[in-house]
Amino acid sequence: MTKQYDNQVLVSGRYFTEQELQDVKEIIRMFPKLSLTELANTVCENLDWVTPNGRNKTASCLQLLKKLEEKGSITLPAKQEDKIHDNRDRIEFGVHTRPAQLIEGSVRAILSPSG
């Protein structure tokens, strides 16, 4: 839930002052290559926005960032491409990627020394 009162924004039970919102903008400006999750964690660390056990309130911070972007207050970095797919494209198949010979029979028969 997001509401605004006298230059403050309320998200997930926390009011953010105008200065804190300026700090969020500065963090985004300073770290343009961070992923959205890394950015949210950085904001949490800088604003000391944590749960009672000390963990960053990353999900709540993501809500804040998305709301601020919807209002036009910030521009979030573009979503990063999936790195897993990039690595798959670089695999070269050869001797070491061929399927192994099919093994048939019970484990006992295969492992017994008499064969």
Backbone as CSV, one residue per row, in Angstrom:
resi,resn,N_x,N_y,N_z,CA_x,CA_y,CA_z,C_x,C_y,C_z
1,MET,0.835,-1.169,0.000,0.000,0.000,0.000,0.884,1.238,0.000
2,THR,0.604,2.195,-0.870,1.394,3.417,-0.971,0.475,4.611,-0.833
3,LYS,0.833,5.518,0.064,0.095,6.772,0.246,1.115,7.871,0.427
4,GLN,0.703,9.105,0.176,1.606,10.225,0.349,0.975,11.241,1.281
5,TYR,1.721,11.658,2.309,1.298,12.669,3.261,2.430,13.658,3.455
6,ASP,2.183,14.932,3.142,3.165,15.982,3.391,4.575,15.594,2.947
7,ASN,4.735,15.294,1.689,6.024,14.931,1.104,6.610,13.639,1.663
8,GLN,5.803,12.804,2.258,6.253,11.495,2.712,5.480,10.430,1.946
9,VAL,6.126,9.301,1.738,5.493,8.176,1.057,5.445,7.019,2.052
10,LEU,4.293,6.344,2.120,4.124,5.190,3.001,4.099,3.927,2.155
11,VAL,5.022,3.011,2.432,5.068,1.720,1.748,5.341,0.662,2.801
12,SER,4.488,-0.341,2.859,4.666,-1.482,3.770,4.968,-1.051,5.199
13,GLY,4.219,-0.070,5.676,4.337,0.343,7.071,5.465,1.306,7.366
14,ARG,6.144,1.803,6.359,7.233,2.751,6.592,6.986,4.029,5.812
15,TYR,7.140,5.158,6.503,7.076,6.461,5.855,8.472,6.830,5.356
16,PHE,8.548,7.283,4.129,9.803,7.732,3.555,9.757,9.241,3.401
17,THR,10.756,9.891,3.964,10.834,11.346,3.873,11.324,11.737,2.484
18,GLU,11.219,13.010,2.187,11.713,13.523,0.908,13.209,13.266,0.779
19,GLN,13.945,13.403,1.885,15.390,13.146,1.848,15.680,11.683,1.538
20,GLU,14.932,10.769,2.124,15.140,9.344,1.841,14.831,9.033,0.382
21,LEU,13.810,9.663,-0.155,13.469,9.445,-1.565,14.565,10.007,-2.471
22,GLN,15.163,11.121,-2.068,16.303,11.660,-2.817,17.487,10.702,-2.736
23,ASP,17.666,10.080,-1.568,18.735,9.091,-1.416,18.511,7.897,-2.350
24,VAL,17.266,7.468,-2.484,16.936,6.368,-3.396,17.318,6.755,-4.821
25,LYS,16.972,7.961,-5.224,17.318,8.436,-6.569,18.832,8.459,-6.771
26,GLU,19.555,8.886,-5.752,21.014,8.953,-5.847,21.628,7.558,-5.946
27,ILE,21.086,6.616,-5.194,21.577,5.231,-5.264,21.383,4.682,-6.670
28,ILE,20.228,4.926,-7.256,19.954,4.458,-8.618,20.920,5.104,-9.602
29,ARG,21.200,6.388,-9.408,22.123,7.097,-10.297,23.549,6.557,-10.154
30,MET,23.954,6.246,-8.917,25.322,5.808,-8.659,25.591,4.368,-9.103
31,PHE,24.561,3.548,-9.120,24.744,2.122,-9.425,23.832,1.681,-10.569
32,PRO,24.047,2.201,-11.768,23.139,1.904,-12.882,23.215,0.464,-13.394
33,LYS,24.265,-0.262,-13.049,24.421,-1.613,-13.588,23.948,-2.704,-12.635
34,LEU,23.431,-2.317,-11.461,22.929,-3.326,-10.531,21.621,-3.911,-11.042
35,SER,21.403,-5.185,-10.750,20.103,-5.775,-11.052,19.077,-5.153,-10.121
36,LEU,17.820,-5.341,-10.412,16.757,-4.760,-9.597,16.827,-5.260,-8.155
37,THR,17.093,-6.542,-7.973,17.195,-7.103,-6.620,18.408,-6.539,-5.889
38,GLU,19.541,-6.436,-6.579,20.732,-5.855,-5.959,20.495,-4.391,-5.596
39,LEU,19.781,-3.699,-6.456,19.448,-2.304,-6.201,18.565,-2.182,-4.960
40,ALA,17.548,-3.043,-4.858,16.656,-3.027,-3.698,17.438,-3.319,-2.418
41,ASN,18.348,-4.277,-2.468,19.170,-4.588,-1.291,20.057,-3.412,-0.912
42,THR,20.602,-2.717,-1.890,21.441,-1.551,-1.623,20.628,-0.436,-0.979
43,VAL,19.416,-0.217,-1.479,18.532,0.791,-0.876,18.223,0.408,0.569
44,CYS,17.880,-0.852,0.800,17.586,-1.319,2.161,18.767,-1.082,3.095
45,GLU,19.961,-1.405,2.623,21.159,-1.230,3.450,21.382,0.231,3.796
46,ASN,21.201,1.105,2.814,21.455,2.525,3.032,20.380,3.206,3.872
47,LEU,19.147,2.710,3.794,18.057,3.294,4.574,17.777,2.511,5.852
48,ASP,18.583,1.490,6.109,18.401,0.633,7.281,16.964,0.113,7.344
49,TRP,16.491,-0.398,6.216,15.129,-0.933,6.109,15.222,-2.443,6.215
50,VAL,15.067,-2.935,7.446,15.260,-4.350,7.718,14.113,-4.914,8.544
51,THR,14.018,-6.237,8.525,13.037,-6.943,9.350,13.557,-6.986,10.790
52,PRO,12.725,-7.403,11.738,13.196,-7.492,13.123,14.424,-8.387,13.302
53,ASN,14.601,-9.381,12.426,15.786,-10.240,12.558,16.986,-9.718,11.764
54,GLY,16.863,-8.518,11.204,18.002,-7.870,10.554,18.150,-8.095,9.073
55,ARG,17.227,-8.806,8.446,17.313,-9.039,6.994,16.715,-7.855,6.235
56,ASN,17.265,-7.601,5.059,16.739,-6.520,4.224,15.288,-6.802,3.837
57,LYS,14.483,-5.748,3.787,13.091,-5.886,3.353,13.036,-5.704,1.827
58,THR,13.678,-6.637,1.142,13.859,-6.542,-0.305,12.534,-6.497,-1.054
59,ALA,11.585,-7.370,-0.710,10.299,-7.405,-1.420,9.560,-6.080,-1.259
60,SER,9.564,-5.532,-0.069,8.900,-4.245,0.170,9.613,-3.134,-0.589
61,CYS,10.931,-3.198,-0.633,11.697,-2.189,-1.349,11.421,-2.258,-2.851
62,LEU,11.267,-3.470,-3.374,10.910,-3.607,-4.789,9.572,-2.939,-5.072
63,GLN,8.627,-3.064,-4.133,7.330,-2.380,-4.281,7.534,-0.868,-4.317
64,LEU,8.367,-0.362,-3.423,8.651,1.074,-3.390,9.236,1.528,-4.719
65,LEU,10.242,0.807,-5.210,10.896,1.191,-6.459,9.918,1.184,-7.628
66,LYS,9.066,0.172,-7.689,8.097,0.094,-8.789,7.069,1.215,-8.701
67,LYS,6.636,1.555,-7.488,5.675,2.656,-7.308,6.308,3.986,-7.711
68,LEU,7.554,4.192,-7.319,8.230,5.432,-7.684,8.428,5.533,-9.195
69,GLU,8.683,4.397,-9.835,8.821,4.407,-11.289,7.482,4.700,-11.952
70,GLU,6.399,4.099,-11.429,5.061,4.352,-11.983,4.680,5.831,-11.881
71,LYS,5.116,6.487,-10.799,4.833,7.918,-10.609,5.729,8.788,-11.470
72,GLY,6.762,8.202,-12.074,7.691,8.966,-12.884,8.805,9.608,-12.071
73,SER,8.934,9.238,-10.803,9.967,9.821,-9.941,11.351,9.251,-10.229
74,ILE,11.408,8.002,-10.682,12.684,7.344,-10.980,12.549,6.532,-12.261
75,THR,13.678,6.161,-12.812,13.720,5.222,-13.933,14.593,4.063,-13.504
76,LEU,14.000,2.893,-13.436,14.735,1.707,-13.012,15.579,1.170,-14.154
77,PRO,16.681,0.488,-13.832,17.499,-0.099,-14.899,16.721,-1.155,-15.661
78,ALA,17.082,-1.324,-16.921,16.435,-2.345,-17.746,16.709,-3.713,-17.164
79,LYS,15.773,-4.626,-17.337,15.946,-5.985,-16.846,17.135,-6.617,-17.551
80,GLN,17.985,-7.272,-16.748,19.180,-7.899,-17.307,18.802,-9.203,-17.985
81,GLU,19.553,-9.527,-19.045,19.280,-10.765,-19.767,19.669,-11.959,-18.919
82,ASP,19.015,-13.062,-19.173,19.271,-14.297,-18.446,20.654,-14.827,-18.799
83,LYS,21.549,-14.854,-17.819,22.932,-15.269,-18.061,23.045,-16.747,-18.391
84,ILE,22.120,-17.562,-17.930,22.170,-19.006,-18.197,22.073,-19.264,-19.693
85,HIS,21.173,-18.585,-20.369,21.007,-18.791,-21.806,22.250,-18.349,-22.569
86,ASP,22.907,-17.294,-22.101,24.123,-16.848,-22.769,25.184,-17.937,-22.722
87,ASN,25.327,-18.602,-21.562,26.346,-19.640,-21.412,26.022,-20.868,-22.258
88,ARG,24.763,-21.208,-22.398,24.397,-22.381,-23.194,24.781,-22.200,-24.647
89,ASP,24.719,-20.991,-25.129,25.059,-20.739,-26.519,26.547,-20.959,-26.788
90,ARG,27.373,-20.936,-25.754,28.812,-21.050,-25.934,29.332,-22.472,-25.751
91,ILE,28.493,-23.412,-25.426,28.947,-24.793,-25.234,29.285,-25.398,-26.592
92,GLU,30.467,-25.978,-26.658,30.874,-26.667,-27.883,30.846,-28.163,-27.602
93,PHE,30.048,-28.883,-28.357,29.923,-30.310,-28.169,31.094,-31.017,-28.833
94,GLY,31.603,-32.011,-28.140,32.746,-32.764,-28.658,32.861,-34.090,-27.927
95,VAL,34.087,-34.596,-27.838,34.372,-35.889,-27.231,33.830,-35.976,-25.810
96,HIS,33.987,-34.970,-25.029,33.603,-35.006,-23.619,32.100,-34.840,-23.390
97,THR,31.355,-34.493,-24.402,29.909,-34.327,-24.238,29.102,-35.441,-24.897
98,ARG,29.793,-36.429,-25.453,29.089,-37.563,-26.062,28.461,-38.407,-24.960
99,PRO,27.327,-39.056,-25.241,26.722,-39.929,-24.233,27.635,-41.113,-23.934
100,ALA,27.614,-41.548,-22.680,28.417,-42.710,-22.273,27.778,-43.985,-22.813
101,GLN,28.548,-45.067,-22.785,28.039,-46.356,-23.227,26.921,-46.783,-22.283
102,LEU,25.857,-47.373,-22.819,24.723,-47.841,-22.037,25.147,-48.976,-21.119
103,ILE,24.776,-48.893,-19.860,25.090,-49.937,-18.884,23.801,-50.673,-18.581
104,GLU,23.835,-51.987,-18.733,22.655,-52.801,-18.467,22.980,-53.840,-17.407
105,GLY,21.977,-54.195,-16.590,22.143,-55.219,-15.573,21.927,-54.644,-14.185
106,SER,21.976,-55.521,-13.208,21.779,-55.080,-11.829,23.082,-54.514,-11.284
107,VAL,22.957,-53.694,-10.265,24.134,-53.123,-9.631,25.004,-54.235,-9.057
108,ARG,24.381,-55.231,-8.445,25.120,-56.351,-7.850,25.950,-57.062,-8.922
109,ALA,25.373,-57.329,-10.077,26.093,-58.036,-11.149,27.224,-57.186,-11.691
110,ILE,27.018,-55.886,-11.789,28.037,-55.003,-12.331,29.198,-54.847,-11.344
111,LEU,28.878,-54.789,-10.060,29.907,-54.563,-9.039,30.615,-55.826,-8.554
112,SER,30.014,-56.991,-8.785,30.644,-58.220,-8.281,31.883,-58.524,-9.104
113,PRO,32.959,-58.949,-8.440,34.226,-59.198,-9.136,34.145,-60.371,-10.113
114,SER,33.207,-61.298,-9.918,33.155,-62.465,-10.809,32.427,-62.146,-12.113
115,GLY,31.782,-60.994,-12.157,31.208,-60.494,-13.377,29.987,-61.099,-13.846
